[in-house]
Amino acid sequence: MKQYANAEIIIESYSGAKERPIFNQLLSRLQEGDILVVTKLDRFCRTTKERRGYIDNLISKNVKIYILNMGLIENTPMGRFIK
């Protein structure tokens, strides 16, 4: 996609695993201005509590989250509503 020309594609195939080392490493590397693109919300997080934690953490770092089947989650009223 032209929109994400400099994207780094990361594949983690730990279905149902409690530990997600590749995903956790990615989260620790994200910096202000980055956009995390994931296919679906359930691939990003498994529970509402987990989702709120990840989104709060990323928004506090000024990282945007783009869920392909939902849209952009960022520090706006609509983004805070989604979390």
MODELLER restraints for C-alpha pairs under 7 A, 6 or more apart:
rsr = mdl.restraints
at = mdl.atoms
rsr.add(forms.Gaussian(group=physical.xy_distance, feature=features.Distance(at['CA:12:A'], at['CA:22:A']), mean=6.44, stdev=0.5))
rsr.add(forms.Gaussian(group=physical.xy_distance, feature=features.Distance(at['CA:14:A'], at['CA:20:A']), mean=6.87, stdev=0.5))
rsr.add(forms.Gaussian(group=physical.xy_distance, feature=features.Distance(at['CA:31:A'], at['CA:61:A']), mean=6.55, stdev=0.5))
rsr.add(forms.Gaussian(group=physical.xy_distance, feature=features.Distance(at['CA:31:A'], at['CA:63:A']), mean=6.50, stdev=0.5))
rsr.add(forms.Gaussian(group=physical.xy_distance, feature=features.Distance(at['CA:32:A'], at['CA:61:A']), mean=5.47, stdev=0.5))
rsr.add(forms.Gaussian(group=physical.xy_distance, feature=features.Distance(at['CA:32:A'], at['CA:62:A']), mean=4.81, stdev=0.5))
rsr.add(forms.Gaussian(group=physical.xy_distance, feature=features.Distance(at['CA:32:A'], at['CA:63:A']), mean=5.34, stdev=0.5))
rsr.add(forms.Gaussian(group=physical.xy_distance, feature=features.Distance(at['CA:33:A'], at['CA:62:A']), mean=6.02, stdev=0.5))
rsr.add(forms.Gaussian(group=physical.xy_distance, feature=features.Distance(at['CA:33:A'], at['CA:63:A']), mean=5.47, stdev=0.5))
rsr.add(forms.Gaussian(group=physical.xy_distance, feature=features.Distance(at['CA:34:A'], at['CA:63:A']), mean=5.13, stdev=0.5))
rsr.add(forms.Gaussian(group=physical.xy_distance, feature=features.Distance(at['CA:34:A'], at['CA:64:A']), mean=6.41, stdev=0.5))
rsr.add(forms.Gaussian(group=physical.xy_distance, feature=features.Distance(at['CA:35:A'], at['CA:63:A']), mean=5.75, stdev=0.5))
rsr.add(forms.Gaussian(group=physical.xy_distance, feature=features.Distance(at['CA:35:A'], at['CA:64:A']), mean=4.66, stdev=0.5))
rsr.add(forms.Gaussian(group=physical.xy_distance, feature=features.Distance(at['CA:35:A'], at['CA:65:A']), mean=5.60, stdev=0.5))
rsr.add(forms.Gaussian(group=physical.xy_distance, feature=features.Distance(at['CA:35:A'], at['CA:66:A']), mean=6.84, stdev=0.5))
rsr.add(forms.Gaussian(group=physical.xy_distance, feature=features.Distance(at['CA:36:A'], at['CA:64:A']), mean=6.21, stdev=0.5))
rsr.add(forms.Gaussian(group=physical.xy_distance, feature=features.Distance(at['CA:36:A'], at['CA:65:A']), mean=4.76, stdev=0.5))
rsr.add(forms.Gaussian(group=physical.xy_distance, feature=features.Distance(at['CA:36:A'], at['CA:66:A']), mean=6.02, stdev=0.5))
rsr.add(forms.Gaussian(group=physical.xy_distance, feature=features.Distance(at['CA:37:A'], at['CA:65:A']), mean=5.96, stdev=0.5))
rsr.add(forms.Gaussian(group=physical.xy_distance, feature=features.Distance(at['CA:37:A'], at['CA:66:A']), mean=4.65, stdev=0.5))
rsr.add(forms.Gaussian(group=physical.xy_distance, feature=features.Distance(at['CA:37:A'], at['CA:67:A']), mean=5.92, stdev=0.5))
rsr.add(forms.Gaussian(group=physical.xy_distance, feature=features.Distance(at['CA:38:A'], at['CA:44:A']), mean=6.53, stdev=0.5))
rsr.add(forms.Gaussian(group=physical.xy_distance, feature=features.Distance(at['CA:38:A'], at['CA:66:A']), mean=6.36, stdev=0.5))
rsr.add(forms.Gaussian(group=physical.xy_distance, feature=features.Distance(at['CA:38:A'], at['CA:67:A']), mean=5.10, stdev=0.5))
rsr.add(forms.Gaussian(group=physical.xy_distance, feature=features.Distance(at['CA:38:A'], at['CA:68:A']), mean=6.28, stdev=0.5))
rsr.add(forms.Gaussian(group=physical.xy_distance, feature=features.Distance(at['CA:39:A'], at['CA:67:A']), mean=5.80, stdev=0.5))
rsr.add(forms.Gaussian(group=physical.xy_distance, feature=features.Distance(at['CA:39:A'], at['CA:68:A']), mean=5.05, stdev=0.5))
rsr.add(forms.Gaussian(group=physical.xy_distance, feature=features.Distance(at['CA:39:A'], at['CA:69:A']), mean=6.85, stdev=0.5))
rsr.add(forms.Gaussian(group=physical.xy_distance, feature=features.Distance(at['CA:40:A'], at['CA:67:A']), mean=5.65, stdev=0.5))
rsr.add(forms.Gaussian(group=physical.xy_distance, feature=features.Distance(at['CA:40:A'], at['CA:68:A']), mean=6.21, stdev=0.5))
rsr.add(forms.Gaussian(group=physical.xy_distance, feature=features.Distance(at['CA:40:A'], at['CA:69:A']), mean=6.06, stdev=0.5))
rsr.add(forms.Gaussian(group=physical.xy_distance, feature=features.Distance(at['CA:41:A'], at['CA:67:A']), mean=6.29, stdev=0.5))
rsr.add(forms.Gaussian(group=physical.xy_distance, feature=features.Distance(at['CA:45:A'], at['CA:51:A']), mean=5.40, stdev=0.5))
rsr.add(forms.Gaussian(group=physical.xy_distance, feature=features.Distance(at['CA:51:A'], at['CA:83:A']), mean=6.81, stdev=0.5))
rsr.add(forms.Gaussian(group=physical.xy_distance, feature=features.Distance(at['CA:52:A'], at['CA:83:A']), mean=5.55, stdev=0.5))
rsr.add(forms.Gaussian(group=physical.xy_distance, feature=features.Distance(at['CA:55:A'], at['CA:83:A']), mean=6.66, stdev=0.5))
rsr.add(forms.Gaussian(group=physical.xy_distance, feature=features.Distance(at['CA:59:A'], at['CA:74:A']), mean=6.34, stdev=0.5))
rsr.add(forms.Gaussian(group=physical.xy_distance, feature=features.Distance(at['CA:59:A'], at['CA:75:A']), mean=5.99, stdev=0.5))
rsr.add(forms.Gaussian(group=physical.xy_distance, feature=features.Distance(at['CA:64:A'], at['CA:73:A']), mean=6.06, stdev=0.5))
rsr.add(forms.Gaussian(group=physical.xy_distance, feature=features.Distance(at['CA:64:A'], at['CA:74:A']), mean=5.04, stdev=0.5))
rsr.add(forms.Gaussian(group=physical.xy_distance, feature=features.Distance(at['CA:65:A'], at['CA:72:A']), mean=5.82, stdev=0.5))
rsr.add(forms.Gaussian(group=physical.xy_distance, feature=features.Distance(at['CA:65:A'], at['CA:73:A']), mean=5.04, stdev=0.5))
rsr.add(forms.Gaussian(group=physical.xy_distance, feature=features.Distance(at['CA:65:A'], at['CA:74:A']), mean=6.47, stdev=0.5))
rsr.add(forms.Gaussian(group=physical.xy_distance, feature=features.Distance(at['CA:66:A'], at['CA:72:A']), mean=4.33, stdev=0.5))
rsr.add(forms.Gaussian(group=physical.xy_distance, feature=features.Distance(at['CA:66:A'], at['CA:73:A']), mean=6.01, stdev=0.5))
rsr.add(forms.Gaussian(group=physical.xy_distance, feature=features.Distance(at['CA:73:A'], at['CA:79:A']), mean=4.44, stdev=0.5))
